[in-house]
Amino acid sequence: MDKTDYGRVAARQSELIGRTDLLKIESLSALTGSAIYVKCEHQNPGGSIKDRAALQLVEDAIARGDLKPGMTIVEGTAGNTGIGLAIVAKSLGFDLLVVMPNDQTPEKTRMIEMHGAQLKAVPPVPFKDPNHFYHTARRIAEENPNYWWANQFENTSNLKAHYLHTGPEIWQQTQGRVDILVSVSGTGGTIGGNSRYLKEQNPEIEVWLADPDGSGSYEFLRTGEFVSSGSSMTEGIGIMRLVENFKQAKIDYAINLPDQDLIAISRYVREQDGIVLGSSSALNVAAAFFAALHRAPGKTIVTFACDLGERSASKLYNANYLQERGLDPTPEPITDVMARYRKSGDRILQVTRS
Ligand SMILES: Cc1ncc(COP(=O)(O)O)c(C=O)c1O
């Protein structure tokens, strides 16, 4: 660690996005013999990895002349992109309207409102319904020339943020030694930009997608069709359609893990390492643990702490909620998880289509 690096001095919050630390999860690294790291994306000013996409989307739109002074940014989001955009909008002098499904944790809704953004909550409906948050945001922008739609799913400024910044940070922080990158996917910006950058540096790097129940991405990579089973408490990840950012990801392996595993992993890492992972981050770390157990020891594995558990407090860390979902709030012992994962090699999908 460089003891002479005392951090940045910035004139606006948006300048503090990115350049996050890499933290070794000592407990799981010791159990597997591989170094498992999380990139501390909760260190971004908005508390999540989505700050990066928010900044790039807005900067590129300003540069193209699509977003001009006095305009309002509008976006449909599960929450974290809304928080990131709220910070970027205020830093750069824009207003923001966030369209969000009303079943997301109140932790995120509150943050958006506290940042002074306008919030339009809509019912959670299937994508084909015109009232879906995505279509609602698009319609608002189409009907009002003073609104600019960020469109994080199809706008590839999203993956560009990771190609230009997150990927190079990981490469430099691991001194080029990263062997495996593990990532969940919502829009696919994270896995898209990082996989492309890192594979350009070293084509041998393995990229693993971690997919929750209720998402169709794993099945899409297996069969070409978006089919899902079950559901998940995770938010902001998993999707049932092919979007531009995900399309550009270079994925070698995919694994689907159930919510019950997130309870075991999040509690173990909390007790052993003092990190309270958000639900998508718990899936990332579970999948990184899984990958480590199916590769020879000595690997360097990097995944993301996309946000912290404070954003999942009412779900992943709420025993009543877990029981209502039919989940057991008592975590499975890590040795049992480990034995189960070791025996589950047949669940790894080798991807041939990206
Ligand atoms: C907590 C969390 N994790 C992961 C993701 C997925 O990131 P990406 O959209 O880059 O695939 C999101 C997206 O909103 C998120 O909110």
The ligand as a Tripos MOL2 file, in Angstrom:
@<TRIPOS>MOLECULE
LIG
   16    16     1     0     0
SMALL
NO_CHARGES

@<TRIPOS>ATOM
      1 C1        -26.4110   -3.2190   -6.9810 C.3       1 LIG1
      2 C2        -26.1470   -3.4290   -8.4310 C.ar      1 LIG1
      3 N1        -25.2870   -4.3830   -8.7800 N.ar      1 LIG1
      4 C3        -25.0290   -4.6370  -10.0860 C.ar      1 LIG1
      5 C4        -25.6430   -3.9430  -11.0890 C.ar      1 LIG1
      6 C5        -25.3820   -4.3270  -12.5200 C.3       1 LIG1
      7 O1        -24.4820   -3.5470  -13.1870 O.3       1 LIG1
      8 P1        -24.5380   -3.3900  -14.7680 P.3       1 LIG1
      9 O2        -25.7720   -2.5880  -15.0690 O.co2     1 LIG1
     10 O3        -23.2790   -2.6880  -15.1070 O.co2     1 LIG1
     11 O4        -24.6410   -4.7520  -15.3950 O.co2     1 LIG1
     12 C6        -26.5460   -2.9390  -10.7630 C.ar      1 LIG1
     13 C7        -27.2240   -2.1920  -11.8290 C.2       1 LIG1
     14 O5        -28.0700   -1.3650  -11.6220 O.2       1 LIG1
     15 C8        -26.8010   -2.6670   -9.4050 C.ar      1 LIG1
     16 O6        -27.6730   -1.7030   -9.0360 O.3       1 LIG1
@<TRIPOS>BOND
     1     1     2 1
     2     2     3 ar
     3     2    15 ar
     4     3     4 ar
     5     4     5 ar
     6     5     6 1
     7     5    12 ar
     8     6     7 1
     9     7     8 1
    10     8     9 2
    11     8    10 1
    12     8    11 1
    13    12    13 1
    14    12    15 ar
    15    13    14 2
    16    15    16 1
@<TRIPOS>SUBSTRUCTURE
     1 LIG1         1 GROUP 0 **** ****
